[in-house]
Amino acid sequence: MDKQDGCSAGEPGAGWVDDPWCDALASGWGVRDGAAEATGGPDRAPAAGSATPPRSATDDEIYLAVQRSGAFQEVRRRYRRFVVPATAAFLTWYLAYVIAAVAVPDLMAHRVAGALNVAMLAGLGQFATTFLLAWAYAHHARRRRDAAALDIRWETQELTRGNAR
């Protein structure tokens, strides 16, 4: 991809070609009294023959339509199918550790090796499963949801582009 003229990090309107996250019209950065709408951005001249088409839908209507879309519902379903069981499993494991510490202190105090006892192993297991769960969540998001969510984000940004404030 080619970079746009005057497009560098930290500048309003900075971003890659067709990057709605960095477009002055899409984000409203640098909009002064409608000047950006007329010129295509705060520091860009309008392209020949280009005009911002009027939008009939408000941002609220666009976001509600996106929320009802099948693609958005699929992303939410994939999210819930991972998060709900993972949260339930982790909370069960955590509560089992706490309840065991209170209910069966003799078992938790049982030495495994040297000064290491069952309670310490279970506590270290809590840390290990926290990091494992964080890795599993990031892996699942990257493989199952991020691409679809990014597509929805781009489409939504394109639909709301004409509604910059």
N, C-alpha and C positions, 0 to 999 in steps of 0.2 A: 504494500500500500504506500502511496505517496502521502507525504505530510502536506497539510494546507499551508498557505503563505501565512507567516506570523503565528504559527501554531507551536507553542512550546508550553511546558508545564508551568502552571501558576498564572497564565494569562487568561483573561476571559476569552471565550471562543476557542481555546486551545484544544487540540485533539486530532485524531486521525480523520481522514476523509470519511464522511458519513457517520461520524461518531456522535450519536445524540447526547451523550453524557458531557460533551465538551462544546456543544454548539450553543452560541449565545441565544439563538431563538428558542432552542429547546429548554434551556435551563433558566433563562431570564437574566443571566449574568450581564452586567453592563448595560442593561436596558435603561435609557434615560428619556423619559417623556416620549416613548414610542419611536425614538430614533433608530434603535436596532431593528425594529420591524420594517422600517422603510428601507434600510440599507442592507439587510441581511446580516447584521452584526454591528457592534460598536466601531470596529476598525476595518470593515470590509465594504467595498462598493457592491451595489446590487449586480447580480449576473444579468447578462443581456436576456431580456424576455422573461425574467423570473419574477414572480409575485407570490406573496404568501396567500394561498387560497383561503377564503373564509371558511371557518369551521361551523357546522350546524350543531355539533354536540359539545356540551361543556365537559370540563375535565372530570367532574363527578360522574356524568353519564358514561364517559369512556372507561373510567376505572370500574364502575359497576358492571359494564358489559364484559370487561376483561375478567373480572372476578367470576362471572357466570360462564365463561368460556370453558370448553372441554379441556383445552391445554392447561389452563390454570388449575382446574380441578384435578387433573392428572398429577401435576407437580405437588399439590397439597396432599393427594392420596399417597404418593410415594414418600413424602415427608412423614406423614402420620404412620405409615406402615413400618417405618424404621424407629421413629422417636417413641411411640407409645410402648412397644414391647421392650425397647432398650431401657427406657425410664423405669418401667415396672420391674424389670430384672435387677437393675442397679439398686433401686430402693429396697427391694426384697433382700438383696445381699447386704446392704447397709444396715437395715433393721435387724436382720439375723445376727449381725456382728454386735450391735448394741444390746439386743435382748440376751444373747449368749453371755456377754460381759456381765450383765446384771443377774441373770437366772442361774448360770452355771459357772461361777467364778473359779471353782476347782478345775474344771476342764480348761478354761482359758489360762490358768496359771501353770498348767502342765508343761514342763520343760521339754523342748524338742532337741536342742543341742546347746550346751553351755548355758549362757544367760538368755538364749532365745526361747520364748515360750509360744504357745498357740495364739495368745492374744496379739503378740507382736507380729507373728506371721500373718494373722488375719488383718491387722492394721496396715501392714505393708502391702497386702493383697488389695486393700481398699485403694491405696495410691496407684498400684499397678492397673487395676481395672478402670480407674478414672482416666488415666492416660490412654489405655486401650480403647475405651469408649469414645474419647475425643478423636482418636485416630480413625476409628471405625465410622464415626459420624462424618468426618471430613472426606473420607474415602467414598462413602455412600453418596454424599452430596455431589462430589466431583463426577462420579460415574453415572448417577441416576437422575440428578435434578438440575445441575448448574447450566447445562446447555439449553434445556427447555426453558428454564427461568430467564436466561439471557435473551432468548428469542422473544419471549413475552415482553420483557423489559424494552427491547428495541422497538417492537411493534407499538407498545403503549406510548413510548416517547415520540414515535413518528406521528401517532394520532393526536397527541397533545401539543405538537410543535406549534401549530397556529394559535394556540391558546396562551402563549407566553404573556405574562403580566407586565 
